[in-house]
Amino acid sequence: MRELFFLLAAFFHDLATGFWLACFFLLPLVKDNPGARGFLRQALVVSFLLIVLTGVPRFLELRRSSPSPLKRRFLLLKHLILIPLLIGGTLWVRFF
């Protein structure tokens, strides 16, 4: 059961990340449609929350499984790049 939980958390984390990215890139294309723009802005924020909520179990599982030092280094680098982009992009779209 524990493995299924972490598998689902990983799936929804990746799905929400893809959805966030799609919303971010679609927003400029619907700038003349306020209804679609509002929906995409809300979907982007919900996706952000899902990314964070499902990222916590992934982090805990990663610490328990102790991956190789190289994999750990690349995951750290990836998240050091992506987390500021995710937060900055969400704030930019939400408030500007």
N, C-alpha and C positions, 0 to 999 in steps of 0.2 A: 504494500500500500504506500509506503514511504517513497519507493522508486517511482510509482505512478504519479504521486504528487509533484515530485521534482521534474519529471518528464513533462507534465502538463504546464508547470510553471515556466519551463524553458520554451515550450511551444508558444504559449501566450505572450511571453516576453518578446520572442522573435516576431510574432504576428503583429503585436502592437507597435514594434519598432518599424516594421514595413508600412503599417497603416499611418503612423506619424509622418514618415518620409513622404508617402503619397499625398497626404493632406498638405504638407508644407510646399510641395512642388505644384499642386493643383491650385493653390490660393491665387497666385498671380493670373492664372487663366480665367478665373471667374470674378475678376474685379468689378465687372459691370452687373453682376447678379448678387444683390445683397442677401437674398435668402440662402443661396448656395455658399456664399462667403461665410455667413454666420454659422451654418451647419459645419463647414470645414474647420472653422476656428474652434467650435465646441468639440468636435471629434479629435482635433489635435490635442487639446487639453486633456480629454479623457484618455487618449492614447498615452500621453505623457505619464498620467497617474498609473495606468496599467503597467507601463514599462518599469516604473519605480517599484510598485508593489510586487511585481513578479520577479524583479531583479534581486530582491532581498533573499528569497529562498535559493535562487541560483548561487548567490554569493556564499550562503551558508553551506550549501552542498559542495561548492568548490573548495572551501576551507577544510571540509571533512575528507574529501577524496585526495587531497594533496597532489596536485598535478606536477608535472616536471617543471623545473625552474625556468626553462625556456618558454613553456606555455604560460606559466604564471606571469613572466615578464611581458609577453605579447598581449595578454589580457589586460594587464595594468596599463600598458601604452595605449591600447585601443580605447579603454575607458577614459583615460586622461584626455584623449582627443574628442571622444564622442559626448561625454557628459556636458562639457561647456557648450558644445554646439546644440545639444538637445535643450538645455535650459535656456540658452540665449535665443534659439529659434522660437521656442514656445513663448517666451516673454515678448519677443519682437512681434510675433503674429497676434498675440492676445492684446497687446496694449498700443500698437502703432498701426 
